[in-house]
Amino acid sequence: MVCSDVEDRLGAMRGQHYSKIIDLLGTPSEHGKAHYVYVLADCRLRFEFDTRTHTLLSYAVAGSLKKDPPAVEQEESAAEGSELKKVLAEHERRISELAATVAELKQSPPKASASKVNKPTAERDFLIGWITPHNWSRLQEGMSQQQVQRFLGPPTSMESVGSYRTLFYRGEVPGSGFISGNVKLNDDRVWDINVPVF
């Protein structure tokens, strides 16, 4: 059988259901959603189908494989190139999505871990000041008012009589209720510390 014989036999099949071609030629060597490819004798045949009705729209004879291998190879290369372009486009799309995700993560602030939040720091201690027992334990006799306020923060109220001064720390503390403590100074030096009951 040569290519011209195959072409003559298929010419009358246009508009026929694709099952007729399978009956005539057997299982295709390659198939897709709307095409079948057969290699018969020395011919490469390609059939295009209507995907809704499964009827033959057209066919093409690539010619003798023995006489024209470069044409067949070119057709195969074009098909492979098309498939590679699709794969490349999909990879490029995924890379773009990943790049956008990385950029978004770089812009959002990092979440602090629990161990970092719970570590005492001078800044954190100052912000929570006198309502933390740890800060009261850092006070010592002989400290100045400025040093006391570095640990406890500004007092809620204060009384002064001559060189004596009392710094009061009072208020509601979650989990402890209303608490009160004070620090007494003479000539700007601590001489008495009354720690609140937490």
Secondary structure as UniProt FT lines:
FT   HELIX           3..10
FT   HELIX           11..13
FT   TURN            14..15
FT   HELIX           18..25
FT   STRAND          30..31
FT   STRAND          35..40
FT   TURN            41..42
FT   STRAND          43..50
FT   TURN            51..54
FT   STRAND          55..64
FT   TURN            65..67
FT   HELIX           69..107
FT   HELIX           114..118
FT   HELIX           122..128
FT   HELIX           129..131
FT   HELIX           133..137
FT   TURN            141..142
FT   HELIX           145..152
FT   STRAND          157..161
FT   TURN            162..163
FT   STRAND          164..173
FT   TURN            174..176
FT   STRAND          177..186
FT   TURN            187..188
FT   STRAND          189..194
//
